[in-house]
Amino acid sequence: MTRFYFTRIIFAHGLFFIFSINCSFSQEFLWQAGTHSFFNNHEFPGSRVKSSQTMAGVHFAPQIGLGYEGCHRAFVGIDAMSEFGSEKAVDYYSLMAYYRFDNKPFTFYMGSFPRKTALNRYPRMFFQDSVSNYRPLMNGMFLECRSKKDDYFNVWLDWTGRQTEKTREAFFIGWSGRYNKGIFYGEQFGYMFHFASSLKPAIPEYVNDNGLILTSIGIDFADKTFLEKLDVNIGWSIGLERDRGAGDGWQNPNGIVAELKIEYKKVGLFNTLYSGQGQQVRYNQHNNRLYWGDQTYRASKYNRADLYICFIKNSAVNVKLVYSLHFLEKKMFHEQALYATFDLNNIGKIL
């Protein structure tokens, strides 16, 4: 027992030593402040997989923090959101409080921190747009290793439901990574969502597991042309779904995903094609409590074309207008969105 105790102490001190290499000895006061306004109008009349909806509001997210030795940082703040047309001054708010470690090639977060920090690269088949609007914070941890060539790999945990008599226990475990070789690259996104029962439920609630993996290969031609973006990739997605009370084992909906990205002078096209088996097998039982991805992927064939223009795009301000065409169920549906983001800080580039 004593040997095990001292082994844990040595291991903990070793991790601290590794994380502290190259840190400069100094202290600093840190701050971040920003607003994120969004207007998103979905028009899906007659669709069996997605309903029409309009989401609009503004987030205000100030943070203050302290830095130590150049790479250890602690932040506290709030994300407050007001929906357009609401009679309330604040409709939703969440506390931010987290530790951040930066020491190349490692970045580590733990606590309650902005979701976009960890998940802004994920496709919509994993997280639909409304997640960033109404669940802006992660509660857990995130660790990433990044190379100078923008290769990266990360793992993360997001605890989304603390078990109570009204709330089912739920959490994500996920990972993503990318490897670049010249104009070629390979990337993977994945997660497993554990959706358990509430505390002492009157009716039995069985554990559901919802996993999704997307593995892709692509070519980035941007440096070879006059375009700011020219990227094409193709991949294979597979779902890993199980209701432990149903007794029918794992369900594995899979399909092909292809993407095309073109941009020139802040005007662009982002096209996504999905062909395969419909995802979100148990949506009718659990809807958005179990599935956080876009419901359009419940269809076996789906194409989305985003036409956009960035009116302003720099490190502090981003104003973007998007008109989307959705092709599914042998119909064409429309979506319009406008985003305006303003962010300032005294830290430098945020991951």
RORONU-377750 format. One line per field, with one value per residue (C-alpha): residue in one letter; x, y, z. Coordinates in Angstrom, 2 decimals. Layout:
N
res = c(A;...)
east = c(X;...)
north = c(Y;...)
up = c(Z;...)
END
This chain:
351
res = c(M;T;R;F;Y;F;T;R;I;I;F;A;H;G;L;F;F;I;F;S;I;N;C;S;F;S;Q;E;F;L;W;Q;A;G;T;H;S;F;F;N;N;H;E;F;P;G;S;R;V;K;S;S;Q;T;M;A;G;V;H;F;A;P;Q;I;G;L;G;Y;E;G;C;H;R;A;F;V;G;I;D;A;M;S;E;F;G;S;E;K;A;V;D;Y;Y;S;L;M;A;Y;Y;R;F;D;N;K;P;F;T;F;Y;M;G;S;F;P;R;K;T;A;L;N;R;Y;P;R;M;F;F;Q;D;S;V;S;N;Y;R;P;L;M;N;G;M;F;L;E;C;R;S;K;K;D;D;Y;F;N;V;W;L;D;W;T;G;R;Q;T;E;K;T;R;E;A;F;F;I;G;W;S;G;R;Y;N;K;G;I;F;Y;G;E;Q;F;G;Y;M;F;H;F;A;S;S;L;K;P;A;I;P;E;Y;V;N;D;N;G;L;I;L;T;S;I;G;I;D;F;A;D;K;T;F;L;E;K;L;D;V;N;I;G;W;S;I;G;L;E;R;D;R;G;A;G;D;G;W;Q;N;P;N;G;I;V;A;E;L;K;I;E;Y;K;K;V;G;L;F;N;T;L;Y;S;G;Q;G;Q;Q;V;R;Y;N;Q;H;N;N;R;L;Y;W;G;D;Q;T;Y;R;A;S;K;Y;N;R;A;D;L;Y;I;C;F;I;K;N;S;A;V;N;V;K;L;V;Y;S;L;H;F;L;E;K;K;M;F;H;E;Q;A;L;Y;A;T;F;D;L;N;N;I;G;K;I;L)
east = c(0.00;2.84;4.65;1.45;1.02;4.54;4.21;1.14;3.04;5.98;3.64;1.71;4.92;6.22;3.14;3.44;7.12;6.35;3.55;5.80;8.77;9.51;7.04;8.29;7.97;5.50;1.96;-0.58;-4.14;-6.21;-9.55;-11.85;-15.12;-17.38;-20.86;-22.32;-25.54;-27.37;-30.46;-31.27;-34.51;-35.22;-37.99;-38.87;-42.64;-43.79;-40.53;-40.73;-37.24;-36.94;-39.35;-39.40;-37.93;-36.48;-33.70;-32.46;-30.64;-27.42;-24.79;-22.64;-19.66;-17.17;-14.29;-11.44;-8.48;-5.05;-1.98;0.96;4.36;3.21;1.29;-1.07;-4.31;-7.57;-10.72;-14.12;-17.00;-20.56;-22.32;-25.67;-28.09;-31.18;-33.55;-34.90;-38.46;-38.25;-39.68;-36.78;-33.48;-31.64;-33.25;-30.34;-27.09;-24.21;-21.20;-17.73;-14.90;-11.96;-8.24;-6.29;-2.79;-0.72;2.72;3.39;2.48;-0.08;-3.27;-5.48;-8.81;-10.75;-13.93;-16.81;-15.43;-16.67;-17.77;-16.39;-12.90;-13.07;-15.78;-15.85;-14.30;-16.99;-19.42;-23.13;-23.88;-22.34;-23.55;-26.26;-26.15;-28.53;-26.05;-23.67;-26.62;-28.26;-25.50;-22.48;-20.38;-18.72;-18.44;-15.48;-12.01;-10.18;-6.60;-5.00;-1.57;-0.79;2.23;3.67;2.09;-1.38;-1.55;-3.53;-5.16;-7.48;-9.61;-12.40;-15.17;-18.39;-20.74;-24.17;-26.55;-26.13;-28.39;-31.41;-35.01;-35.84;-32.59;-30.98;-27.25;-25.50;-22.01;-19.92;-16.48;-14.95;-11.86;-10.77;-7.56;-5.99;-2.76;-1.45;0.95;1.48;-1.90;-3.36;-4.85;-6.73;-9.02;-11.35;-14.12;-15.78;-17.76;-19.76;-22.76;-23.81;-27.48;-28.40;-31.39;-32.67;-32.60;-35.23;-37.44;-41.09;-40.92;-37.71;-35.29;-32.66;-29.18;-28.70;-25.32;-25.06;-21.74;-20.69;-17.39;-16.45;-13.15;-12.22;-9.41;-9.11;-7.12;-6.54;-5.73;-5.83;-2.05;-2.04;-4.68;-5.78;-8.67;-8.68;-10.28;-10.48;-10.92;-12.59;-12.88;-14.76;-15.33;-17.28;-19.46;-20.72;-23.13;-22.90;-26.31;-27.71;-30.70;-29.69;-33.32;-34.50;-32.51;-31.83;-28.10;-26.10;-27.51;-24.89;-26.25;-23.46;-22.94;-20.65;-20.01;-18.46;-17.61;-16.59;-15.35;-14.69;-14.05;-12.81;-12.71;-14.97;-17.66;-17.96;-19.74;-19.74;-21.50;-22.11;-23.49;-24.61;-25.71;-26.36;-28.58;-30.57;-28.93;-30.50;-32.30;-34.20;-35.03;-38.78;-38.19;-35.58;-35.32;-32.76;-32.06;-30.10;-29.13;-27.30;-26.61;-28.66;-31.93;-31.54;-29.14;-32.11;-32.71;-30.87;-29.91;-29.20;-27.38;-26.78;-25.37;-24.32;-23.82;-22.21;-20.56;-18.32;-18.89;-16.21;-13.67;-10.71;-9.38;-11.95;-15.05;-16.88;-20.14;-21.43;-24.61;-25.55;-28.26;-28.65;-30.43;-31.37;-32.17;-33.84;-37.05;-37.18;-37.78;-35.79;-35.89;-34.48;-32.55;-31.27;-28.76;-26.88;-24.09;-22.23;-19.39;-17.21;-14.35;-11.51;-8.90;-5.38;-4.27;-3.59;-4.89;-7.49;-7.45)
north = c(0.00;2.36;1.57;2.30;5.62;6.79;5.62;7.87;10.84;10.33;9.96;13.15;15.16;13.76;14.95;18.41;18.55;17.59;20.16;22.87;22.56;25.82;27.84;31.31;32.42;35.29;36.20;38.07;39.34;37.97;38.89;37.91;39.46;38.84;38.71;36.13;37.05;34.48;34.30;30.92;30.17;26.54;25.96;22.25;22.08;18.53;16.90;13.67;14.02;17.70;20.45;24.15;26.40;29.86;30.44;33.94;35.51;36.99;35.66;37.83;35.98;37.96;36.18;37.20;35.10;34.79;33.40;31.77;30.84;31.63;28.41;27.89;29.88;29.94;31.70;32.55;34.15;33.76;33.03;34.84;34.45;36.46;35.24;37.82;38.81;37.45;39.44;38.31;40.16;36.83;33.57;31.22;31.62;29.30;29.73;29.42;28.33;26.37;25.70;26.00;24.73;25.72;24.28;23.31;20.82;20.29;22.17;21.08;22.40;21.26;22.70;24.52;26.10;27.23;24.30;25.87;25.52;21.76;20.96;23.69;21.32;18.63;18.12;18.77;15.06;15.05;18.41;20.51;24.32;24.69;22.97;25.94;28.32;26.66;24.51;26.82;25.28;21.92;20.50;18.18;18.11;18.41;17.44;18.13;17.60;19.71;19.78;22.71;21.32;21.56;17.82;17.24;14.66;15.26;13.43;14.96;14.35;16.37;15.61;16.74;15.34;14.93;12.16;13.40;12.27;14.37;14.17;11.12;10.69;11.46;12.17;12.19;10.68;11.80;12.23;13.75;14.05;15.05;14.15;16.22;15.04;17.72;18.50;15.25;14.66;12.14;12.93;11.22;12.36;10.17;10.04;7.74;9.21;7.37;8.03;6.31;6.45;9.04;8.48;5.95;6.17;5.12;3.35;1.43;3.49;1.52;2.70;3.83;4.05;6.32;6.28;7.80;7.66;9.44;8.66;10.72;11.35;14.60;16.96;20.63;22.56;26.05;26.64;25.46;27.86;31.48;30.43;30.97;27.53;24.52;21.35;18.04;14.96;11.69;9.46;6.68;7.07;4.34;4.55;2.38;2.44;0.20;0.20;-2.18;-2.88;-3.65;-6.86;-6.34;-5.69;-3.03;-1.07;0.13;2.63;3.58;5.67;7.74;11.43;13.76;17.44;20.26;23.66;26.59;30.19;33.27;36.80;35.87;34.30;30.54;27.24;24.39;21.29;18.11;14.86;11.86;8.52;5.40;4.20;6.69;7.56;8.20;4.86;5.50;9.16;8.60;7.31;9.76;12.66;15.37;13.99;11.15;12.65;15.97;15.71;17.26;15.36;15.57;12.61;10.42;10.34;7.80;10.41;14.02;16.94;20.35;23.32;26.35;29.54;32.20;35.58;36.88;40.63;41.01;38.36;39.01;38.00;40.13;40.42;37.92;38.72;35.94;35.44;31.89;30.64;26.86;24.47;21.06;18.21;15.23;13.18;14.12;17.76;20.97;22.92;26.31;27.82;31.34;32.31;35.42;35.35;38.27;37.55;40.01;38.77;40.57;39.29;39.96;36.34;35.94;33.15;30.91;27.23)
up = c(0.00;0.90;-2.36;-4.33;-2.50;-3.28;-6.89;-7.29;-5.82;-8.17;-11.16;-10.29;-9.84;-13.13;-15.03;-13.45;-14.44;-18.06;-18.33;-16.81;-19.18;-21.04;-18.95;-18.10;-14.47;-14.48;-13.49;-15.59;-15.53;-18.44;-19.94;-22.78;-23.89;-26.81;-28.29;-30.65;-32.45;-34.56;-36.73;-38.25;-40.09;-41.10;-43.65;-43.84;-44.54;-45.14;-44.08;-42.06;-40.55;-39.64;-38.64;-39.48;-36.81;-36.28;-33.76;-32.97;-30.09;-28.74;-26.34;-24.09;-22.66;-20.53;-18.75;-16.48;-15.46;-13.98;-15.69;-13.95;-15.35;-18.87;-19.44;-16.48;-16.64;-14.70;-15.92;-14.52;-16.39;-17.60;-20.88;-20.92;-23.82;-24.71;-27.41;-29.83;-28.92;-25.39;-22.48;-20.28;-20.13;-19.95;-21.09;-20.38;-18.55;-17.64;-15.39;-16.90;-14.63;-15.97;-15.96;-19.20;-19.83;-22.90;-23.51;-27.12;-28.41;-25.62;-24.74;-21.86;-20.53;-17.48;-16.00;-17.68;-20.87;-24.33;-26.46;-29.65;-28.18;-28.55;-31.07;-33.74;-36.32;-35.98;-38.90;-38.41;-38.47;-34.96;-33.60;-35.22;-35.22;-32.29;-29.95;-30.06;-29.64;-26.64;-25.10;-25.51;-22.72;-22.19;-18.69;-18.51;-20.03;-23.33;-24.24;-27.62;-29.12;-32.21;-34.53;-36.48;-39.67;-38.08;-37.49;-34.31;-32.11;-29.18;-26.66;-24.56;-22.06;-21.82;-18.91;-20.09;-17.47;-13.71;-12.46;-10.48;-10.18;-13.28;-15.25;-16.81;-16.39;-19.68;-21.00;-24.18;-24.67;-27.96;-30.07;-33.37;-35.36;-38.64;-40.44;-43.38;-46.09;-48.71;-50.28;-48.94;-45.51;-43.46;-40.57;-38.14;-35.81;-33.23;-30.01;-27.77;-25.93;-22.76;-21.92;-18.66;-16.32;-13.89;-10.13;-8.97;-12.10;-11.71;-15.09;-15.97;-18.09;-19.94;-20.85;-24.45;-26.18;-29.21;-31.05;-34.36;-36.29;-39.52;-41.26;-44.35;-46.81;-48.72;-50.90;-50.10;-53.30;-51.75;-51.98;-55.61;-56.94;-56.69;-54.45;-50.70;-50.24;-52.54;-50.56;-51.38;-49.19;-48.99;-46.00;-44.42;-41.35;-39.07;-36.17;-33.07;-31.39;-28.68;-26.33;-23.56;-22.73;-26.26;-26.64;-30.35;-30.01;-31.83;-34.74;-37.25;-39.79;-42.17;-45.26;-47.46;-46.75;-49.35;-48.90;-51.24;-50.01;-52.35;-51.31;-53.16;-51.76;-48.82;-51.04;-50.87;-51.32;-48.81;-50.15;-48.13;-49.58;-47.54;-49.02;-46.97;-44.17;-42.12;-38.81;-35.38;-35.30;-32.05;-32.61;-32.18;-28.63;-27.39;-29.94;-29.09;-25.64;-27.26;-30.63;-30.94;-34.67;-37.46;-37.98;-41.77;-41.52;-40.63;-44.39;-46.54;-49.15;-48.29;-49.90;-48.35;-50.28;-48.22;-50.22;-48.04;-47.95;-45.17;-44.98;-42.31;-41.32;-39.06;-35.65;-33.78;-36.00;-38.16;-39.98;-42.22;-44.28;-45.34;-47.68;-47.58;-49.91;-48.47;-50.84;-49.15;-49.37;-53.09;-52.15;-51.79;-48.52;-47.59;-44.70;-44.09;-41.42;-40.32;-37.76;-36.17;-33.75;-31.88;-29.68;-27.93;-25.48;-24.26;-24.62;-28.30;-30.50;-28.86;-29.81)
END
